Each structure stands twice: as structure tokens, then as C-alpha cells.
Amino acid sequence: HAYDVIVYKEAGHYYAKDASGNVICQDSSTSCIKESIQYIKNKSASFGEGGIVKIAKGSYRVTEPIRFPYGSLFLKVKGSKGTVIVPSGNINVFDFYVGQDGEAIRYVDIEDLYIEGDINNRTATAFNFDVYDADNKLRYVALINIRNVVVHGVKRAVYAKNLWMAKFRDFEVQYSGVDVPVIFLDRSTTDMTHDIYFDRVYLEDITSTSSVVYVREPVFDVVFDNCYIDSYNKAPYLIYFENWSGRNVVSKCLFAGASAYAVRVGIHNIVRGNRITDSKGGVEIGLHFNIVTDNVISVDDIGIRGNSGHSLIIANNYIANMNTGIYLDWGSYYSQVIGNVIRDVKSSGIFVYHSEQVKIAFNQIRIEVTTAQDAIHIKDPGYNIIEGNAVSGNLSNSIVEEYSDYNTIINNIVDKPMVIVGSNTVVRNNRGYITEKSGVAAIPAGSTKTTVSHGLVKAPTKVLITPLNTPPGKLWVANITATSFDIVTDIAPTADLKVAWYAEV
């Protein structure tokens, strides 16, 4: 059974009436909305009962928080085209606060509203979900849906502490932000916010000097899907997850305007299918077990940076026009960089620093516009696999080891030099960097030697020879250089003596 109330303005007066036309409130836009909510709460005695507060077209100035009562409300606050809520001063417009005397607020939908704050001063918070936590008792707000809501000119669009299972869909925030995150997902001393879904969220002209979206640890299961975030004043981060904020997803979003990185993730996060531009950096990976895949990134400095987090998967991204494509920093162990396309970087396509057991495989690195230093650079200590990459263009070097050893570099296609310093590094079968070769040479009749041009990248460390017919005397190899070696016999053959050879560096 539903108990519906309509709030409207007529002839300069505000009214709230129930379904039977009885007047609940008069001549206060703030009180009429608040008393309508309380009316439905009072009438809905049984679990599952509730109603709709319909706010008709018009402008409604709110001078104090619209606070929701405790309990399972099954309540919808619904506007219409042209319903405008105007907050006055630094207030929480819709205030879900669970005090010391309460336990929870549940089952509330808010839709089809325009919240018009003060664009010049930006003081209000549009949606506040908060709990009293000084006594360490668990309190929460849950099962909240915000749909088709536009917010302009506020300090903060959403603050959430212990908000559970909520969805923001078709949610627009513009011309907002000061010195705090526009969306801040927080925790209490006993629990945390979790299972929050942002679907088709539009955040533009955000002038906050803080991150646009900030998610504290250990807040988890936060999803941003089909979003657009543009920081007009270049906020450091557009979405920032603290290190132990886990199981979050950022997908199919467009990002612009970050002065550090567009997205920063914590642990067990997925960043998939996004477009990042007009920012200093693309994606920063904070801790472990994160997946960054299928993104298109064109930024100024670093496309994707693993910042001391291990077990990362960075795959199938298109990265172009920046300083460094992918940078794995200190301690990014057991990670995979696979199948990325990296174009026109200025420094390095892939740089791995002080990280072991990293697999760099099947990436395409092509430099055309400028001259880059290295396609793939491994610095200190080693034990990595570099396999099946295709590297070409205006490069100083294709693959570089620096203070590094015990790497495996195999089956790559390169067209520029490789700098290999590790005495235990295995370098094999790289097209364009010949490290092993075989052939057949002949010692002419009446001669005691033949010179073989081996074609290797440097002097071989191993040369094997096998005569193909019976030699008249002993055979050995001499005068090994960066370009050739001699096959020598102590007795000149009476006919040409064919000798098979194999050489490797």
C-alpha cells in the first residue's frame, strides 16, 4: 500500500498534500519536502510499505538539510522536468545521517531533480550519507538509488560513510568543487562504504584542487562505468583509490584534465576500455593484482605506471604520444606486459626498474614522429622475459639492459641495436639481432685456411666446426673477431675441403 504526497507551488504559496488532498504542510519549501517524507514514514507501519514524494515543476529553496528518518522507508522522492532544488548556504541538501540513536536508513530512491547551488561560492553538499561512529557501533545507509539528477555549483556532490549497495545513474555534476573531492567514499571506525555503482556519470568543469573522486581504503566494490570526468582546473587525480581499496572497476569512461594521473587504483582493481587524454599521466597502479587492459591513452608523461605493486597485468592497451609508454617501478614483481601497442614515445616504450619475473611479450613499439631512446629498457636487477615483441622506427636502441642480468630475450623483431650487459642473459633468435648462425665454408685445395664472415652482432663466444669429408690433418678455429673467424688446418687438402660451422655469441 503506497501513501503518495505531492509538493507544489501555486500562487506564491508552497503546499504538500496527500493522495486525498489533505494539506500536510504550507508556505515552506523546505518544511513541505521534509514533512512529506516524515508523513510517508509515519503512515508506512509495515515492512515493504512506502510511498512517493512528488515534487512538481518549480524552484524550491532549501534552507536546512532534508534529513531522512531511520528505518526501511521504501520511499521515492521524484521530481519532474523543471523541478529545481536551490540550497541556501553550506548545508547538506539530502542528508542521510544515522545518529547515535539509530541503526540504519534503507530503501530510498531520488530521481528527476536539478540541484542548483551557488556556482560562485560552492558551499553545499548535494548528497550526504554519514553515520555517528564515536561509540564504535555499526550504523549504515543502504539500498539507495539516485537517478537522472543534475547537480551544479556545489562544494561536494556526494559524501558517503558506510553507504552500502547504492547506485548513481545518469548523474551529472558541473561547475562544482573547491578544495575537497567532489565525490568522497569514506569509512567509519567499524565498517566502510561498499558496492557503489556509478553508471553514466558526467563530471565536467570540476575546479577542485583535490582529486575529483576519492575512495578511501578499505572501501571496496566501487564501479565507474560509462562515465565522463573532466577537471577544468587540472585536479591531481580524476579517480583515486587508496592502496587497500579493492575489487573496484573503472570501465568505458572518458577522462581529461589530470595534473598527475587520470586514474589511480589500489588492489584487485580493473581499469578497462577507457579513453584518457589531456592529462599528465594515464593510469597509476598503487598495489597488487591489478588489471589494466584495452585502454586508449594519449598523455604527456607516462601512460601506465606500476608503482611498487606486484602481480600486475597490463595488456592490449593503445598508448601514444608521450614521454614513456609503460613504466614498472620498484618492486613490480611477477607482472605481465602483453600485447600493447605503443607509438611515438620520446623516452622509452617500456621501462622496468628494479623488478624481477616480469614478462614483456608480444608488444608492438613503433616510433615515427620523434626519436626515442629505447623501445624496452630493463634496469636492475633482471630475471625477466622479453619475448616476441616487434620493435621498429626512430630508436637509439631496441632493447637495453642496465645493471641487469639473467634476463631471457628471445624471438623479438628489432631493427636497432640491443645493449646486453648481463653475462648470464640468454639472447636467442631475435630477427635483426643475429646471435647464432650456421653455414658451410670450404678450405681451397692447396690452402691451410679459410676466413668466414659470420654476420653476428659481435664476436662469437662459441664456434663449432665439422668437416664434411675426411680432412688430411687437424682442424681448428683461429682469429675470432666481431666480423669473422678462420678455419685452419695443418695440412693443405688436395681438393676443396668443405666444413660445416655453427657460431653463437
Long-range contacts (C-beta under 8 A, 24 or more apart in sequence): 1-49, 2-49, 2-50, 2-51, 2-52, 3-39, 3-40, 3-43, 3-44, 3-49, 3-50, 3-51, 4-51, 4-52, 4-53, 4-54, 5-36, 5-39, 5-40, 5-51, 5-52, 5-53, 5-54, 6-53, 6-54, 6-55, 6-56, 7-32, 7-33, 7-36, 7-53, 7-54, 7-55, 7-56, 7-60, 8-55, 8-56, 8-58, 9-56, 9-58, 9-59, 9-60, 14-60, 29-60, 29-61, 29-62, 30-60, 30-61, 30-62, 30-63, 30-64, 30-66, 33-60, 33-62, 33-66, 33-77, 34-66, 34-67, 37-66, 37-68, 37-69, 37-73, 37-75, 37-77, 38-69, 40-73, 40-75, 41-69, 41-71, 41-73, 41-75, 44-73, 44-74, 47-72, 48-72, 48-74, 49-74, 50-74, 50-75, 50-76, 50-107, 51-75, 51-76, 52-76, 52-77, 52-78, 53-77, 53-78, 54-78, 54-79, 54-80, 55-79, 55-80, 55-83, 55-85, 55-113, 56-80, 56-83, 57-81, 57-82, 57-83, 58-82, 58-83, 58-84, 59-84, 59-86, 60-84, 60-85, 60-86, 61-86, 61-87, 61-88, 62-86, 62-87, 62-88, 62-91, 62-93, 63-88, 63-89, 63-91, 64-91, 65-91, 65-92, 65-93, 65-94, 65-95, 65-97, 65-128, 66-93, 66-94, 66-95, 67-95, 67-96, 67-97, 68-94, 68-95, 68-96, 68-105, 68-108, 69-105, 70-98, 70-101, 70-102, 70-103, 70-104, 70-105, 71-104, 71-105, 71-106, 72-104, 72-106, 72-107, 73-105, 73-106, 73-107, 73-108, 74-107, 75-107, 75-108, 75-109, 76-108, 76-109, 76-110, 76-111, 77-108, 77-109, 77-110, 77-111, 77-113, 78-109, 78-110, 78-111, 78-112, 79-111, 79-112, 79-113, 79-114, 80-112, 81-112, 82-114, 83-112, 83-113, 83-114, 84-113, 84-114, 84-115, 84-116, 85-113, 85-114, 85-115, 85-116, 86-115, 86-116, 86-117, 87-115, 87-117, 87-118, 87-123, 87-124, 87-126, 87-154, 89-123, 89-124, 90-123, 90-124, 90-155, 91-124, 91-125, 92-124, 92-125, 92-127, 92-128, 93-124, 93-125, 93-126, 93-127, 93-128, 93-154, 94-126, 94-127, 94-128, 95-128, 95-130, 96-127, 96-128, 96-129, 96-130, 96-141, 96-144, 96-163, 97-128, 97-130, 97-131, 97-132, 98-130, 98-131, 98-132, 98-139, 98-140, 98-141, 98-162, 99-132, 100-132, 100-134, 100-135, 102-132, 102-139, 103-138, 103-139, 103-140, 104-139, 104-140, 104-141, 104-142, 105-141, 105-142, 106-141, 106-142, 106-143, 107-143, 108-143, 108-144, 108-145, 109-144, 109-145, 109-146, 109-147, 110-144, 110-145, 110-146, 110-147, 110-149, 111-145, 111-146, 111-147, 111-148, 111-149, 112-147, 112-148, 112-149, 113-148, 113-149, 113-150, 114-149, 114-150, 114-152, 115-149, 115-150, 115-151, 115-152, 115-154, 116-152, 116-153, 117-151, 117-152, 117-153, 117-154, 117-155, 117-176, 118-153, 119-152, 119-153, 119-175, 120-153, 122-153, 122-154, 122-155, 122-175, 122-176, 122-177, 122-178, 123-154, 123-155, 124-154, 124-155, 124-156, 125-154, 125-155, 125-156, 125-157, 125-158, 125-159, 126-151, 126-154, 126-156, 126-157, 126-158, 126-173, 127-157, 127-158, 127-159, 127-160, 128-159, 129-158, 129-159, 129-160, 129-161, 129-162, 129-163, 129-166, 129-193, 130-159, 130-160, 130-161, 130-162, 131-161, 131-162, 131-188, 133-161, 133-162, 133-188, 133-189, 133-190, 136-189, 136-190, 137-190, 138-162, 138-190, 138-191, 139-188, 140-164, 140-191, 141-166, 142-166, 145-169, 146-171, 147-171, 150-174, 151-176, 152-176, 155-180, 156-180, 156-181, 156-182, 156-183, 156-184, 157-182, 157-183, 157-203, 158-182, 158-183, 158-184, 158-185, 159-184, 159-186, 160-184, 160-185, 160-186, 160-193, 160-196, 161-186, 161-187, 161-188, 161-193, 162-187, 162-188, 162-191, 162-192, 162-193, 163-193, 163-196, 164-193, 164-194, 164-195, 165-194, 165-195, 165-196, 166-195, 166-196, 166-197, 167-196, 167-197, 167-198, 167-199, 168-196, 168-197, 168-198, 168-199, 168-201, 169-197, 169-198, 169-199, 169-200, 170-199, 170-200, 171-198, 171-200, 171-201, 171-202, 172-201, 172-202, 172-203, 172-204, 173-201, 173-202, 173-203, 173-204, 173-206, 174-202, 174-203, 174-204, 174-205, 174-206, 175-205, 175-207, 176-205, 176-206, 176-207, 176-208, 177-206, 177-207, 177-208, 177-210, 177-212, 177-233, 177-235, 178-207, 178-208, 178-209, 179-208, 179-209, 179-210, 180-208, 180-210, 181-208, 181-210, 181-211, 181-212, 181-213, 181-214, 181-240, 182-206, 182-208, 182-212, 182-213, 183-212, 183-213, 183-214, 184-213, 184-214, 184-216, 185-213, 185-214, 185-215, 185-216, 185-219, 185-222, 186-216, 186-219, 187-216, 187-217, 187-218, 187-219, 192-216, 192-218, 192-219, 192-220, 193-219, 193-222, 194-219, 194-220, 194-221, 194-222, 195-221, 196-221, 196-222, 196-223, 197-222, 197-223, 197-225, 198-222, 198-223, 198-224, 198-225, 198-227, 199-223, 199-225, 199-226, 200-225, 200-226, 200-227, 201-226, 201-227, 201-228, 201-229, 202-227, 202-228, 203-227, 203-228, 203-229, 203-230, 204-228, 204-229, 204-230, 204-232, 205-230, 205-232, 206-230, 206-231, 206-232, 206-233, 206-235, 207-231, 207-232, 207-233, 208-233, 208-235, 209-233, 209-235, 210-235, 210-236, 211-235, 211-236, 211-237, 211-238, 211-239, 211-240, 212-237, 212-238, 212-239, 213-237, 213-238, 213-239, 213-240, 214-240, 215-239, 215-240, 215-241, 215-242, 215-245, 215-248, 215-266, 216-242, 216-245, 217-241, 217-242, 217-243, 217-244, 217-245, 217-266, 218-244, 218-245, 218-246, 219-245, 220-245, 220-246, 220-247, 220-248, 221-247, 221-248, 222-248, 222-249, 223-248, 223-249, 223-250, 223-251, 224-249, 224-250, 224-251, 224-253, 225-249, 225-251, 225-252, 225-253, 226-251, 226-252, 226-253, 227-252, 227-253, 227-254, 228-253, 228-254, 229-253, 229-254, 229-255, 229-256, 229-257, 229-262, 230-255, 230-256, 230-257, 231-256, 231-257, 231-258, 231-259, 232-257, 233-257, 234-258, 234-259, 235-259, 236-260, 236-261, 237-261, 237-262, 237-263, 237-264, 237-284, 238-262, 238-263, 238-279, 239-263, 239-264, 240-264, 241-265, 241-266, 241-269, 241-286, 242-266, 242-286, 243-267, 243-286, 243-287, 244-287, 245-269, 250-274, 255-279, 260-284, 261-305, 262-299, 265-290, 265-292, 266-290, 267-309, 271-295, 281-305, 282-319, 285-309, 285-312, 288-312, 291-315, 292-317, 293-317, 297-322, 298-322, 302-326, 302-327, 303-342, 305-329, 306-332, 306-335, 306-355, 308-332, 310-334, 310-335, 310-355, 311-335, 312-336, 313-338, 314-338, 314-340, 315-339, 315-340, 316-340, 317-341, 318-343, 319-343, 319-345, 320-344, 320-345, 321-345, 321-369, 322-346, 323-347, 324-348, 324-349, 324-351, 325-349, 325-350, 325-365, 326-350, 326-351, 327-351, 327-353, 328-352, 328-353, 328-355, 328-358, 329-353, 329-354, 329-355, 330-354, 330-355, 331-355, 332-358, 333-357, 333-358, 334-358, 335-359, 336-361, 337-361, 337-363, 338-362, 338-363, 339-363, 340-364, 341-366, 342-366, 343-367, 343-368, 344-368, 344-369, 344-370, 344-372, 345-372, 346-370, 346-372, 346-373, 347-372, 347-373, 347-374, 348-372, 348-373, 348-374, 348-375, 348-376, 348-377, 349-374, 349-375, 349-376, 349-391, 350-375, 350-376, 350-377, 351-377, 351-379, 352-376, 352-377, 352-378, 352-379, 352-384, 353-379, 353-380, 354-379, 354-380, 354-381, 355-384, 356-381, 356-382, 356-383, 356-384, 357-383, 357-384, 358-384, 358-385, 359-384, 359-385, 359-387, 360-384, 360-385, 360-386, 360-387, 360-389, 361-385, 361-386, 361-387, 361-388, 361-389, 362-387, 362-388, 362-389, 363-389, 363-390, 364-389, 364-390, 365-389, 365-390, 365-391, 365-392, 365-393, 366-391, 366-392, 366-393, 367-392, 367-393, 367-394, 367-395, 368-393, 368-394, 369-394, 370-394, 371-395, 371-396, 372-396, 373-397, 374-398, 374-399, 374-400, 375-399, 375-414, 375-416, 376-400, 377-402, 378-402, 378-404, 378-407, 379-403, 379-404, 380-404, 381-405, 381-406, 382-406, 382-407, 382-422, 382-425, 383-407, 384-408, 385-410, 386-410, 386-412, 387-411, 387-412, 388-412, 389-413, 391-415, 391-416, 392-416, 398-432, 398-433, 401-425, 417-457, 418-457, 427-505, 433-457, 435-504, 435-505, 436-502, 436-503, 436-504, 436-505, 437-502, 437-503, 437-504, 438-500, 438-501, 438-502, 438-503, 439-500, 439-501, 440-468, 440-498, 440-499, 440-500, 440-501, 441-487, 441-498, 441-499, 441-501, 442-496, 442-497, 442-498, 442-499, 443-487, 443-489, 443-492, 443-493, 443-496, 443-497, 443-499, 444-496, 445-492, 445-493, 445-494, 445-495, 445-496, 446-492, 446-493, 446-494, 447-492, 447-493, 448-488, 448-489, 448-490, 448-491, 448-492, 449-478, 449-486, 449-487, 449-488, 449-489, 450-486, 450-487, 450-499, 451-479, 451-484, 451-485, 451-486, 452-484, 452-485, 452-486, 452-487, 452-501, 453-483, 453-484, 454-483, 454-484, 454-485, 454-503, 456-503, 456-504, 456-505, 457-505, 458-482, 458-505, 459-505, 460-485, 460-503, 460-504, 460-505, 461-504, 461-505, 462-502, 462-503, 462-504, 463-501, 463-502, 463-503, 464-501, 464-502, 464-503, 465-499, 465-500, 465-501, 466-499, 466-500, 466-501, 467-497, 467-498, 467-499, 467-500, 468-498, 468-499, 468-500, 469-497, 469-498, 471-497, 472-497, 475-499
